[in-house]
Amino acid sequence: EVQLLESGGGLVQPGGSLRLSCAASGFTFSSYAMSWVRQAPGKGLEWVSAISGTGVTTYHADSVKGRFTISRDNSKNTLYLQMNSLRAEDTALYYCAKHWSARVDTATDYWGQGTLVTVSS
Amino acid sequence: EIVLTQSPGTLSLSPGERATLSCRASQSFAGSYLAWYQQKPGQAPRLLIYAASSRATGIPDRFSGSGSGTDFTLTISRLEPEDFAVYYCQQSGTSPHTFGQGTKLEIK
């Protein structure tokens, strides 16, 4: 059974940093691309970042480029999102999602339950 | 950036009726990169359709997807009570992998 468990969310002041983690199990982690998608309270889905199965290819939304970095450790079956220079508008529930192939240009077939990030003073 | 515009914003229908949801793109792209997701309150999104018209594992055949280029459609042939939710389209062919703003399907 595929499982994705996000962690690392919390309350942080504007300008601060957080690192989100997503522990994956139930599939061969290195064979699949992964993404982070966020959802602000009461709002729609916003794609944040994606990474290929090997970790060589990464993409970020313009709204987070230069501040957020997606990475993965295939030996630990874990996906990360390093978030720096956080802003109030980054407040959201952050989902980790598995793509159905190693390529990032595919749909995401499994999602975690999310970890909440709140940026406020 | 490819902007996806979903319509209508809210669709009010009764169980048993047919639902037609639209997703229009600001520029043409291959249908193989278009997916539809369902999200219920307090839950993570669930993949319904990938590559514009292929049903994901376990998705009932009352859900179908169609379209190409800039116009894509999700159709639910006969609404069941559990189908009332918010639906999103997403394109993954070009970064950023944008979502539409969502269509809320509510019980009339």
Interface residues (C-beta under 8 A of the other chain):
Chain A: S35 V37 G44 L45 E46 W47 A50 Y59 A61 D62 Y95 W100 V104 D105 T106 A107 T108 D109 W111 G112 Q113 G114
Chain B: E1 Y33 A35 Y37 Q39 A44 P45 R46 L47 Y50 A51 A56 T57 V86 Y88 Q90 S92 G93 S95 P96 H97 T98 F99 G100 Q101 G102
